């Protein structure tokens, strides 16, 4: 094992994950999720996060359909979708996504279709952005492991 | 549940943890976790397993009741077979379509077989009237989502103390 390379990669990983917290993409719940990962389940976080992104895509697609025709919006369905999305994003620590959901719910409550459409677009953007960031993070993890190193514990508090 | 009754197993999508077939140790808590959100089910399952609990998950109140043997007549008989391990704790989300966690709580507390089983309600919203309503109807605890490791540890301590 080349300890210099491992140290460099670990440093890169640490800096990157800290930046994700600092820029507000992730909140403390993500670090709680990381605590649950152990040697027996080394892919726990990436699996849960992957399920989350699949869920995002599906919910956004359904809500988009419900919002499509201005004269016939199913706000109940949209509200249900936002509720699911808010819950999931909160559980994985996807802070930006969760925050958009809060605004989204408000638009839904007053049956503001335009507002809902804006929020839908925003939530779509945010989850895709986070997906890319986390893919890069997991790639760094893999590089560390392949170089024979261990993934650093990062304390964000 | 797992094949002892054909109609039963096709209706239910209750997930078993890997150790299901190895039996159940008396000192391990067997928890039934109920949540309509898949990600939350995965999370609570992991939290509980890490805390050395046996976990069964259900995606809604109806399925939870069926697992507990409070479903309709046919399923009640199936649930009495050895395949259903005794449940020591029920953790349920409050907001679920169809039957809410609160309604599930009431059904459990109304049952002579199950009323002693502690029920913990979890919710993303910490609304005092909601909390009080659940506690007044016999909920052991009301916890806020998202759940963390520390929450489950606290919960376990609380329950172990109650048991001893």
Interface residues (C-beta under 8 A of the other chain):
Chain A: X29 X32 X33 X35 X36 X38 X41 X44 X47 X48 X51 X52 X55 X80 X83 X84 X86 X87 X88 X90 X91 X92
Chain B: X37 X38 X39 X40 X42 X43 X46 X47 X50 X95 X97 X124 X145 X146 X148 X149
